[in-house]
């Protein structure tokens, strides 16, 4: 196990962050929490004093044998992935990196996962524990190897996707996995109807599929695992070889699909597995079916209410990925029903009584 010494400078940075939070708490001053600030487009804009997490970076400890790593929130994803790759390991949830400045804290705070999500799990599934700066400016540990709950909450996993509204992520411990010994990506020409049927059929079989999508008449599939299994499935499915960079481009929104034309807004539709095409007035060229069809990226000028109503009828929800200042929805996230909203308000009130942590990032009221 690699234990890295906590240098005085690192402790000073942590102490300074805690002091800034204590001051904000005492003066009821809102804070805008950011690391690389590459995900500011995701959610509502926040007005407040900047709490810069970027200097709080580096690996705290890493045990490749136990498949556990602990890192500071300001650690860049590129540095973390490189350190894991040296041990032939990875973050299985494939967090997106929208630039080289993207940090692991931002990845967890937004809860975003990459193409492997339906087969490996979400961000929160790999968070073992956290150290969080609370509203009082205390640096407390939650979760970890003992996975303790505090006040009835598993705060370490609640932080995944909370967008910094419940506390300041300082350190995060992850379960990591070995990099697959073999991988192969392929493309098959077929209609959307045939592709969705094919994916449903393949999903019922024990195949080494770890990514699948469809766009513009082509089905894309990634195979990962043991060499014999990958090779056998590759021979069975056929198709043309596809560069492995395809999935990284899709994950990081570098694929040409994500280039918006004037008047278009980017939406993510999250839907149950095997959901058929939705009744939307959107050309198929402006829809990318990811996660085997459960996540659909749509470029459209359609009204937010229209998209959300159609998604709700299918048992899903819609999230806007274009900032309001660039023509996106004023409320990027689907409004909560009264029962769920009450839970959110109660949780926010308990963990952030004065609303200092990224106020309004998720919803205008809290």
Residue, then its C-alpha position, 0 to 999 in steps of 0.5 A: x500500500x502506498x501512503x503519501x505523507x501529508x505535507x505541511x503545505x497540504x494541511x495548510x490548504x485544507x485548513x484554509x478551506x475550512x476557515x473560508x467555510x467557517x467564515x461563510x457560515x458565520x456571515x451567511x455568505x454563499x460560496x461558489x465551489x469549483x475545482x477545474x470549473x469545467x462543469x459550470x454549464x451543468x446546473x444553474x449559475x451560482x452567485x457567491x464567493x469562490x471556494x477554489x478546490x484546485x490547490x487541494x490535489x494529489x493522491x492521499x493513499x493507494x493500495x492496488x492489491x485492495x483496489x482502493x485509492x484515496x484522492x483529494x478533490x482537486x486532483x485532475x482526472x488526467x493525473x488520477x487516470x495516469x496513476x491508476x494506469x501504471x498499476x493496470x487499473x481504472x475508474x470503472x465508471x469512466x467519469x467524463x473530462x471536459x478539458x484537462x482541467x477537469x477534477x475528480x471532485x467535480x466528477x463526483x459532485x456532478x455524478x456523471x458516468x461514462x459509456x460503461x455505466x449500465x454494465x459497471x455501475x454509477x459514480x456513487x457505486x464506487x465511492x467508498x468514503x469521503x472527507x467533507x467540510x461541513x457547514x461549520x467548517x469541520x473536516x469530517x470523515x464519512x463512510x470508508x472501510x467501515x461505511x458508517x452512517x451519520x444522522x441516518x445518512x450515507x453522506x459519502x454517496x449522497x455527495x455524488x450528484x449533489x453538485x456541492x450543495x450539501x458540503x465541500x468534498x475534500x477527499x474521496x476514496x474509490x473502489x478501482x478495478x483492473x483494466x480488462x485484458x482485451x478490448x475490441x470496438x465495432x460498428x454495424x450498419x442497421x436501422x434504429x429499430x433493428x439496433x434496439x432489438x439487437x441490443x435487447x437480445x444481446x442484453x439477455x446473454x452473458x456477453x462482454x459488452x461494456x458500451x453500446x450506442x446508435x447514431x445515424x444508421x450505425x450500431x456501436x458496441x465495445x467488448x471488454x474482458x478475457x481475450x477468448x470471450x472478446x474474440x469469440x463475441x467479436x467473431x459472432x457479431x462481425x462488423x467493422x473495427x471501431x477506434x477505441x477513441x470513439x468512446x472517449x470522444x463520446x464520453x467527453x462530448x468531443x464527438x462531432x455529434x455534440x456540435x450544436x447548430x444555431x437555435x439548438x439546445x443539448x438535452x440528456x434523456x434518461x430512460x428505462x432500458x428497452x424504451x422505444x423511440x419517443x414521439x418527438x419531432x426531432x430528426x434521428x440525425x439529432x439523437x444519439x442513443x447511448x447506454x444501449x438506449x437508456x441515455x439519449x442525447x438530443x439536439x433540439x429547439x423543442x420546449x423544455x415542458x414538451x421534452x419533459x412530458x414525453x420523458x415522464x410518460x416513458x418513465x424517465x426524465x430530461x436534463x438540459x446540458x446547454x447553459x441558460x445564457x446560451x439558450x438552454x432551459x432556465x431550470x436544467x433539472x426536472x422539477x421534483x414532485x412535492x414528496x421528493x422536494x420535501x426530502x431534499x429541503x429537509x436534507x439541505x436544511x440539516x446539512x446547510x442551514x444557511x444555504x452557503x453551499x452552491x445555493x440555487x445550483x440544482x433548483x432555484x429555491x435551495 
